[in-house]
Amino acid sequence: MQLKIEKLIYGGDGLARLAPDETGRGKAAFVPFVLAGEQVEAEVTEERPGFVRARASEVIQASLQRIEPRCPYFARCGGCHYQHTNYAHQLEIKREILLETLRRTAKVELPCELNVVSAEPWHFRNRTRLKVRTSPDFAIGYFRHVSHELLPVRECPISSPLLNRAIAALWALEAELVRYPELREVQLFANHADAELMMELYVERAREKGHYKPLADALAQAIPELIGVTIFEYAPIRDGDEDRPPVASRSGVVHTFGAKGMEYEVGAHRYRVSAGSFFQTNRYLSEKLVSLVTANYAGKNALDLFAGTGLFSLPLANKFARVTSVEASPFSGADLRANAEGRTIKAVERDTASFIDSTATQAYGLVVVDPPRAGLGERTTRKLARLKTPRIVYVSCDPSTLARDLRVLTESEFRVQQANLVDLFPQTFHMESVFHLAR
């Protein structure tokens, strides 16, 4: 069948409509790797009561914005969604999706311009997680699009040069890696200068440390920039969030060879980031993100929720007499305490909802909140709105949950004063945003 693509939606798909049937308006059809206005020949791959998913087998009438993808794995790999269009158009797509989501879900028309912030759209990632298969044949790569089948990948143009050298080295170590059939994932993390590398190995049913020493030695010899290897018991990914480490308890770290963490610089601040901790993945935009969140604020007390390793807490401590930083993860929380040492930062290892309950009477001049993709949720957002604070900065990586939480905040007398779309994830449908609210 032929479909006319109306627009792109959050998630990377194009929206089209099937021909009307006896029930009335035709079903929605979701088609990946297309652009608005295109006419495509499509095949249905999945049918549901209210919609279908389809695959474009041929582009009959292409958009003027369509280009040749740079990556040889594009459309097979599940990592990127927009390489078939130029970068300026990618930013416009994301801008329209964010604005429409705010109108539809939050009933919010921005009273200000949406500021779009971008940087180099290639080799921007400082972290990547690769799947590993040791039998029946060896392979390293990512999941295929809408699949849990491994796609062997030898390069990734959105990852930094050091990460790509490490990927090549892993392929060259096939004879060593196949000796560890329990190995399931490898995560690579490069520092700000792309000069040092940390590696996390995720295994099922870990064995004694001596069993992994030959592997750690081989990795160190093959990758000169490697400063540390940490082995974790394998665990599922939290909230489907590919940019955060897999779930692991304090005892999740099984063995460490070399350094347990590295120093990462963002602007004038240096952060300890250890294995298992979350840190922003765009090496070009981290400093700008920090500035967008923390600039122009000062006062007595600030609250940083979902603080991670303290990305926003450290610059806030330069301008506030006291900063309370809350992080639930024991890994990021340990780094937060180390990074807060010697500063007017109180690090609290606790989940956000229970902390807000305990601090309801405390007054804060500013609250910064940076939740995972699931957002705050209506209940926690209402608790946040009841805090004694005149200003909130909401950092979001999902426009749908952002809009849901903004609706609650705007119903509680907060108003959007500044809105920023920060493109931390070029070539993909993911987007970061920073909203400043006041009442």
N, C-alpha and C positions, 0 to 999 in steps of 0.2 A: 504494500500500500504506500501511497505518497502522503507525506505529512508536511505541513507548513509550521515552522517553529515560531512561536509567538514571542518568547522571551526566555532568558536563563533564570533559574531559580537557585536558591541556596542548596548546596549539595553537588553542584556542577552540571546538572541535567538541563536540557532544554525542554520547555513545555509546549506541547501541541495538543490538538483535539482530534479524536476520531470522528468520523461522520456520525450525525445524529441517528439514533435508533428509535424503536417504538417507545422507549421510556423518556425520550426527549433529548436534551443536550448530550452530545457525544462525550464519551469518557475522556479524561485527561490521559495524555501519553507522555511519559518521561523518557527522553532520549539523550544519552551522553555524547560528548565530543561534537556538538553542533553549535550554531550561533543563531541569534535572533534574525528572522527574516529568511532563513534558508529553507529551500524546498528539498526534502530528502526522500529517498526510497527506503522504507524501514520494514523490519521484521519484528513481530511481537515475540519477546523472550519470556514474559511473565504476565499473567492476567489475574487481576483481582476484581472484586465487585465494583469498586469505585474508580479504578485506574488500570492502566497497563504500562509495562516497561517495554521499550523497544530498542533495537539496534539499527543505526543508520548503515545500510549496505552500500548506499551510493548518495553522493551529494549532487543533486540535479541542478540546483541553482545556488551557488556559493555566495556567502557574504563577501563584501569588499574587504572586510577586516580579517578574513581567513589567511593564514600563512602556513608554511611548512613547519612542522614541529622540529625542534632542535634535537630532541632525545630519540634514539632509535627504538626505545621501549614504550614510547608514548602510546596511549590507548590500550596497551596490553597491561602495563603496570598500573596499580591502583593509587599511586602516589600523586600524580599530577592530573589536572583536569582542563587547563586552559592554554596549553602550549600551542594550540592551533590558531591562536589569535595574538595580535601584537600587544605589547605590555600596556600601552596607553589605553587600549580597549579593555583589557583585563580590569584596570582600575575603574573604568566607567561602569563595567558590569557590576563590580562589587559595590560601588557607590549606590547604584540604583537598587540593588537587592537590599542593602541596609536601610535605605530610606523607605522602601516599600514595606519592609518588615516592621519598621517603627510605626508606619501609618496603620497597617492592618492589625497588629497585635497590641501595640501600646496606645494606639489612637493619638500618636504624637506627631505633630508637624513641627519640625525644628524651628525655633525662633532665631537661629543663627546659621551661618554657612557651615556645611560639613567640610572640614579641612581634611584633605587626603594627603597622607605622608608616605613617600616611597623612597626606595634606594635601588641599588644594583639588583636586578631580578634573577641573576644566575650566581651559582657558587656561594649562596648566602648562608646555607645551613652549617651550623657548627656541631650538630648532633644528627646521627642517623642510626636506625635500628634495623638490622638485617636478619632475615630468617636463614637458618642453616639446615641442610639435609645432608646426612652422611651416607645414606643407603636408600635404594639400591645403587643410586649414582650420587656423586657429590654435587652440591649446588649451594650458592649463596645468592640471596636476592630479596625481593619484596613479594607481597601477595599480588596476584593478578587482579585486575579490575573486578569488583563485586565477587570476589572469590577468596577462599583460603588455600588456594593452590599456589605453590611457590613458583615465581618467575625468576629464572637465573638472570642476574644483572651484574655486569662487569664495570659499569661506570654510572654515575649519577650527576648530571650537570647542574642540579640545584644544590649539591653538597660541595663543601670547600675543597680546595686542591689536596689538602692533607687527608681528608676523609677518602678522597678518590684514590690516593696512593695506598692508603690502608686497605681499601677494598681489593685493589690489585694484589697486594701482598697476601691477603687471605686466600685468594684464588691460588696463588703460587704455593701456598702451604697445604694444599689438598692432602698430600701424603701424611702430614702430621695430624690434620683435623679429623680425618676419618677414623683415627684411633680413639676418638671420643664420641661414640654413638649417642651419648646422653646429651650432647650439645644441641640446643634448640635455637638460640638467638645470640647475636653479637651486637652490642651497642657501642658506638664510637662517639667520643666527645672531644672536640678540639678547643684550645684556649683562644683568647681574643686575637692573638697574633698568628693563629694557625700554625704554631710552632711546637706545641706539645699536645700529646694525645693520651686520653684515658680510655680504657676498654673495659666493658662489662660483659661477662659471659654468663648466659642463663642456661642451666643444665637441669635435667631431671635426675633425681636420686644421686646427689653428689657423692663423690668418693673422697678418700683422704687427700690431704694437701700434696703429698709426694707424688700422687698420681698425675697432678696437673702441672708440676714444676717443669717437665720437658716442654709442655705446650707453652707455658709462660716464657721460657727461655727462647724458644723458636720464634715467638711473636716479637720479643724484644730485639732479636737479631735481625729480623726481617723489616722491622719498622723502627728506625733510629729515634724517631720523635716520641715513641711510646714510653711513658713514665710510670704507668701502673696498670695492673690487670686485677680486677675483682671478680670473683665467681659467686653467683647467687643461685639459690634453688629457684627453679623456674616457677613463675606465677602468672596469672592472667593479667591483661592490660586493664588499668583502672579507667572506667567510664568510656572505653573506646577511644581514649585520648592518646594518640600516637606520640605526642610531644612530652608526655610525662612518663617517668619510669614505671615499670611494672610494679604491682603491689608486692611488698615484702615486709616482713616484720623485722624487729631489731635483730633477730637471729637469722634473718634472710641471707646475710653475708656469710658465706661459707669459708672462703679463703681470699687472701690478698697477697699479691706479689708486687713489690715496689710501692710507689706512692698510693695513698688512699684517696687523695684528692689533688686538685690543682688550684692555682690562683688565676682568677679571671678578672680583667680590668674592664670597667665601664666608666668612661670619663675619668674623673679624679678619684674614683673609688676602686678598691680591690676587694674581691670576694673569694673566700674559700668555698669551693664547690667540690663535694666528695661524691664518690660512687653512690648511686641511689638517690641523689638529690635532683630536684628540678631546677632548670635554669633556662632563660630565654634562648631560642634557637637561631635567631637571625643576628649574625655577627655584625651586620652593617647598621642596624636600627636600634640596638639596645640603648645606646646613649640618648638617642632622640626620644625613645619611649619614656625613659626616666625623666627627661626634661619636661615632656608633655604632662606627666603625672604630677610632678613635684614643684615645678617652677611657680613662682609668684605666691607661694604660701609660706607663712611663718606664724609663730605663736607659742602658746604654753604647752598644750598637749595635742598629740596626733595619735591616731590609731591605724595600724596597718594590718588588715585582715587577709588571710591566705598569703602570708608574708614571704613564703619560700625561704631562700637563703638570705633575704634582706635587701633585695634589689632596690626597693623604694625606701626601705627603712633608713639606710645609711645616709642618703642625701637629705631625707627629712630631718635626721638628727642634727644636721648642720643649721637648721632653721627653727627647730622647735626645742623647747627646754626639755621635753620628755616625749619619747615615742614608745608606745606599747605595740609590740609586734607579735602576732598570733599565727602559729603554724602547727598543723596537726601531725604532719609526717615526721617520724623520728629522725629520718636521714636529713631532710632539709632543716628540721628544727635544730639538730646538732650544729650544722653549719651556721644557722642564724645566730646561735649563742656565741659561736666563735667570732663571727663577723661583728657582733654587737659589743664585744669586749672592749672596754675603755671608752665607750660612748654612752650617751644618755638614752640607751635603748633597753627596755625591759622585754626580754624574750619569753614568750609563754607558749608551751607545747600543749595545745588544746584545740578542739574543734570550734569553729566559728560560732555555731548556734548556741552552744552552752556558754561560751565566753560572753556573748552579748547578754545572755540572761544574767550573768554574774556582774556585769558592769553597767547595768541599766541606769544607775544614778550618777555615773561619772560623766563629766562634761569634756568633750573633745572639740578643739577648734577645727579639726579636719579628720575625716575618715576615708582611708583608701581601701578599696576592696577589689581583689583580683581572683575571682573564683575560677574553678575548672569549667569545662564546657556545660556542665549541668546547671551552672549559675547558682544563685542563692536559693531559689525557691520562694514561693509566696510567704510561707510562715516566717522564714528567717529575714526576708526583706521587710516584712512588717515590723519585726523586732528592731531591725536596723533603723527604720524610719522613726522609731520611738526614742532612739538615743538622743542625748542632748548634744547635737552637733548642727552647725549651720551649713556645713559644706560636706559633700561626698564626691569622691572621684571614683567612678566605676570603670574598671578595666575589664573588658570582655573579649572572649575568643569565640563567641557564638551569638549571632544577631538575634536568633529566636529567643534564647533565654534572657538575653539583655533586654529585649523588648518586653517580655513578660515581667521582669523585675522593675523596669522603668515605669510600667503602668502603675505598679503598686506605689513606687516612690512619688510619682507625679500626683497620685491621688492623696498623698500625705503632705502636700504643700511644697514639695521640692519642684524646682524648675530647671530645665536644662539651660546652662549658660554657655557651654562650649562643647563642641562635638568634633571628634577626630577619628578618622579611619586610618589605621596604621597598617600598611601592607607587609606584615611580617612573613607572609607565606606566598610569595609570587608563584605563578604557574598552577596554583591550587585554588579551590573555592574557599579555603579558610581565610579568615580576616580577623584582625585585632581592632578594637575600638576603645577610645578613651573619652568618657563623658563626664563633664564637670557639672555638678548640680548644687544648687543653693536654695535656701528658703528664708 
